[in-house]
């Protein structure tokens, strides 16, 4: 939750944070895909919690390889 300024200048609360990141291996990275997606509060779908840039195809391959290496056999 963060404090933001409402249009009338009064403080208001917002649960929206900065851009969300993707976890690939042990590293948090910003997606390099061409599509952005809003992540909404499941209890109030009108409330956007974060904006996520989807992973590029190469990042998906990296994530799959990291997952396979983490759980051998």
N, C-alpha and C positions, 0 to 999 in steps of 0.2 A: 504494500500500500504506500502511496506517495502523496505528498501535498502538492496540489496544483492551484492555480489562480482561476477562479470562475470568471465569466464574462463581466460580472459586476465588480470585480476586483477582490471579492471575498475568497478566503481559502476554501478549497473543496478537496475531497479525497478521490484518488483514482487508483485502481489496481493495475492499470496499464503500465507495463515496464518497457524497457528498450527492446530492440530486436532480439528474438530468441536465437539460440545457437544450436547446432547439431553436434552430438557427441560421436566422434569417429576415433576408435581406439581409446586412448586416454586423453584426447585433446578436444576441447570445445572449439568449433570453427563455424564461421558464418557460411551458410549455403551459397553456392555459386550458380544455382539453377536460374531459370528465367521466370519462375512463377513465385509469387508471394502469396501467403495464406494467412488469414486472420485466425487466431486461436481465441475462441469465445468461452466465456464462463458457462459451464453446463447448466447452472441454475438460472442464468439470465443470459440467453443467447444474444441479446442486444448489446451486452457489455463485452468489448474486445479487450482481452488480457494481454496479448502480444501479437506482433507481426513476425512471421517466420518466412524466410526465403528458403524455398525447398532446395535440397541438395542436387547438384549436377550428377549426371550419370556416373562420372568418374568417382565422385564422392560416395555414391552408393556402392560401387565396386570396392572402394577402400574400406568402407564400413563392414561389408560382408567378409572381406579378407581378415579384418581385425577380429571380427566375431568368431570366425572359424579358427583363428590362431589362439583365441582365448579359451576355446573349448575343444581341444583336440580329442579325437577318438570318440 
